[in-house]
């Protein structure tokens, strides 16, 4: 209501655009959120959380190049997450997914590694990195990550199968049977 009043009287500021963008983001109206967050950025909002949220909007719209640029900018603005955005690990996760989609496996693995370093509880990043290692025939690394995922309590037949196949591909057939 107050935001609409501000717009009616012609008040335009980066803070107003940020707030409207965040409200639309929370409502999952990503098109409107993108519009307002883009306006906030054009008015000078150089905030990691703004770039991160707009990146998520672009990601959901399958605009991966724009999303990649925004996640990279969010990481650049707050590389350690110390500025309170709390989104650095998530930005790395989304960016890794885009790199994997683009078949840029090396950068995807690097970003999944950053996620794991920033948030050791993020087992999704561990599993995704393991899959990339497996697809890249880096079976020892795949086994390490898959074993950690299994030991953390993840129960997924695909993970167990990929670990067994990794042992098999390394000619460690006895471990393949033992680990099933």
N, C-alpha and C positions, 0 to 999 in steps of 0.2 A: 504494500500500500504506500509506504513512505517512498519507496524507490520510484513508483509510478508518479508520485507527486513531484519528485525531483526532475523526472524526465519532462513532465508537463510544463514546468517553469524553465526548461531549457538547461538545467544543470547537467553537465557532462564532465565526469572526472574518472580517472583511472580506478579509484576506489569504488565508485558506483558500478562501473562496468565489471570489476572483479566480483563484487558481491552478487550482481545479477547472474554472472556466468557461473559462480559457485552454486547458486540456488538452482539454476536450470540443470547443472551437472548432477546435483543430488536428486533431482526429479527424473534423471536419466533422459532429459530432452537434450541430447548431445548436439543437435543442429543449432538450437538456440544458445546453448552453452558455448559452442565454438564461436558463434557470432559475437557474443559479449566478451569472451576471453580474448578474442582477437582485437576487439576495440580497446580493451584494457591494455594490451601490449602496445598497440599503436599510440596510446596515451602515456606510455612510459612505464608500465608495470613490469619491472624486471625481477620477477619473483619465481623461484623454482616451482612452487606449488601451482602457479598459474600455467606455466609451460607444461608441467606434468599433466594437469587435468585436461588442457587442450590436446596434448598428445594422446590421452586416452580417448577423447572424442574422435580425433582423426583415426586412431586405431580401430575403433568401433565402426567407423565409416569406410574402413578398408583403404584409407589414404595413408599407406605405409611410409612413403617418403616424407610426408609432412609430419607424421607421428615420430619417425626416426629423428628428424631435426629437432622436434620439441623435447623429446626425451633426452637427447644429447645436450640441449640448452639447459634443461633442468639440472642435469648432472654437472654441467659446467658452473652453474650458479651456486650449487650447493653440493660439492663433490663428496662430502663426508656425512651429509645429513645433519650437520651441527647447527644449521640456521633454523631448525625447527620444522622444516617441511615434512620430515619423516617419510619422504617418498623416494629417497635415492635408491634403495634396494628394489623398489617396485619399478622405477624408471629403468634400471639395469635389466630387470626381468622382461619388461615389455620390449625393450630394445633387443635383447637376446632372441626373443620370439620372432621379431622382424628379421633379424639377421639369419636365423634358421630358415625362415620362410624363403628368404632370398638366396639360400644355399651358401651363405657366407659363414661357414662352419667355424672357422678360426675365431672370428669376432663373437659369434654366438657363445662359444665355449668360454671366451674371456669374460663376457658379461654374466653368464651363469655363475662363473667363479666369483665374480664381484658380489653377486647376490648372496652366495653362500658365505663369503667373508663378512658381509654386512649383517647377515641374519642366518645364523647356523641352523635355526629351526625350520628354514624354508626347504622342505624336502622335495617340493615340486621342482625347484631349480636343480637339485641334486639328480633327480630322475631324468629331467630333460637333458642335462649335461651327459649323463650316462648313455642315453639314447644316441646322442651325437657322437660320443666316443665309439659306440657300437657300430654306427653307420660308417664311421671313418676307419673301421678295422683296428681301432686302438683298444683291443680287448682287455689288456691289463687295467687300463684306466676305467673302462666300463665295469669290469668286475669289482674294482674298488668302490665305485659309487653305488653300484647295484647292491653290493653286500651291505654297505652303510644304510641304504634305504630299507632293505629287508630287516636289518638289525634294529632299525628305529621303529619297527612295528608296521610298516606298510605291507599290506597283504594284497598283492596284485600278481596274477598268474603271468602276465606279460613280462614283469620284472624278473621273476624266477626263471622263465624261459630264456630271456635274453642273457641272463648270467650263465645258464647252462650252455647255451650256444657259444658264448664267449670262451668258456673252458674248452668246449669241443673244438672251436676254431684255433685255439692255442695248442691243440693236440694233447690236452690234459683230460682225456676221456674219463679216467677214473674219478676225477673231481666232478666231472659233469654228472655222473650217476649219483655220486655221493651227495651233491648239492641239491638234487631234485627232491 
